[in-house]
Amino acid sequence: MNSPGQSTGAGRPARRPAYAGGVRLELFTSAFCDPCHRAREVIAEAQRLVPALQVDERDVAAHQERAAELGIRSTPTTIIYDRSGGELLRAEGVPTLPRLLTALAQALD
């Protein structure tokens, strides 16, 4: 798991295009992943509390290249990007709502 400012498994910071409207979250899932359902519920609650949050869910089977680029090893994996597109938080497994909200507050600062 990466802390703010750490690089991805590829040795360089993960970058996404900046999102002017708020903050981005990328959720990697797979078809028969029970924890993925719980991760979606937690993320939906975070999105309800932080309307500026844009969520992009990606099935690893359909987005193999993107998953490999980011070093996704398990599902669910949640990545939060700051406004400039830098990776702020990476959580493997079901993220907790407090952890997501803390990272989102940092991203929106």
C-alpha angles and dihedrals in degrees: 000000000000126000121212110296096016121123130245122255087273089067097248133087114271110245131193125177111279114264110217095194099062136293133333130225123191117200119194114202141163132218101254099033112128094188088054089067090054091046089054090053093051092046092048089055091049089050090050090053095041108039091181089068115110113200123203113187116197127188107221092221092056095039102039095144094052091045091050092046090056095041095243107182103169143017133276098036119165123198124187119198126202121233092273092053098256120140109257102170137012119189123181113201126014109338120220119241093236091052092050093046092050091052092045091052089052091048093051094047 
